[in-house]
Amino acid sequence: MLTINLTGRTLVITGGLSGIGKGIADLFLVAGANVVIGDIACEGEERRGERLAVIRCDVTREEDADKLIDFAVRTFGRIDFVVNNSGISTMDYAVDIKESDWDKVMDVNAKGVFLVSKAGAAQMLRQGGGGRIINIASQAGKNGYRCMGSYVASKHAVLGFTKVMALELARKQILVNAVCPGIVETDMKRRERVEGAQLRGMTPEDILAEDCSQVPLGRTAQPEDVANVVLFLASHLASYMTGQAINVTGGMTMN
């Protein structure tokens, strides 16, 4: 049976303590990788285990992005994979979006990807090249969704930046791709259903039913559905893929 073995290789992932990020971190640990999580929710400054290390990281701060990569190198000697997973959302109709909310979402979702990718790629180049950068975008990077203007804009930005880095780093064998999840059952999605229901005069149960009705496979995703595709992109099986934006949407988005 074909298996993916990442023993001795190191993943750096942002936002890895919950939701999709936790699913990715857990799967990479199963595959044998060392895992370094940078998360603003980290209790304390940093902690280390045999194959798992965690450090507090605010991805909107360049010094934190640099510190995350440096921490990973000091702990495990090198980095092989960077997964930009940290993300937030706010809900409002476009004409009502607060400037502060717009800035906050763009800072985390777009600027955060830029800063951590920049630091991670620089380290991969210092190592002589090779490596994978995988950005967790969204089907919102390909479509428009009501009440999510800032989030949609930020994820479109992630896909654009993914393509630029893929072009610039290809000759150094650093592959840069994005994953575009659909509706994934996380705490953030459950909060969005509550807020969206209030804005649209519906109930969260109505929103859930609407979500499921839009997915050809008939169900929303679990974090492991996304994690499986990220692991594929990190593996030797995806050695001829770069600059791609792969949908994991149960057929909801097909372009």
Phi, psi and omega in degrees: 000135179288126179233160177251115182245116182249024180304131179086356180254157190237128175259134167248124181227136176266149179062039187266009182267353181205166172059220181301319181300318179295320177300320179292312181301315181298318182292321178294325175297317177299324180282359175100359183285156162281143184231129174243119181256128170251119186212135180293342180273003180298130176277121186087176185280314180196158174209150184232142171234191183296314180231005181227128177228146183227137178222145177289132183214125171260106188293349179276357181248123182300322180295328177288321177298315178296319181295322179299312181294317179298319178299317180296317181292318179295329184277316187238001172094333182194173171233147179239330183224137170238123175245116177271102186245339183304135179196151177224168176214155168231158184240125173185155172293150188306320183288350182248001182296130176283141179303321181295323177292318177303310182298319182296315181293315180295324180298312182286309191282325182255306180298322180299318176298316178301310186292316182288322176297317180301311180294318180294316180296321179300319178292319178299322178293321177297330179281354179105006179098174185086146180138173181227135170243125183234119182258128176275100179267237182180158169297343173292348173279355180237345185227173172252143179226133182302144176069012183227040186302314182291322179294314179300315180298319182294322182284329170299320179298320179300317181294321178296316181291326176303315182295320180296312181295323178301316179295315187288332187255357186301318183295339177264010177061031171260112185267132184236118180225167177234150173245135183244088179292156172268233182269109185248135182283094177228171177299323179296318179295320179296322175295318179299324179295321179294312182292320179295322179296319178296318181292327187257004179068039181234186173249158176303326178295323175299316181295318178300315179297320178297317178303308184297325182292339183270355184258115181306326179284353171084007177211157172278170186271157168254157181308324182293336176297321178284318182302322180301320181287324176297317178298319176302314181294333179278347188268172176296341181292340182248031187287352179241030180235126172207152181074018184262155176234097191267125179282137171230075194231007183065022180093001182294322174241129185235023179234000000 
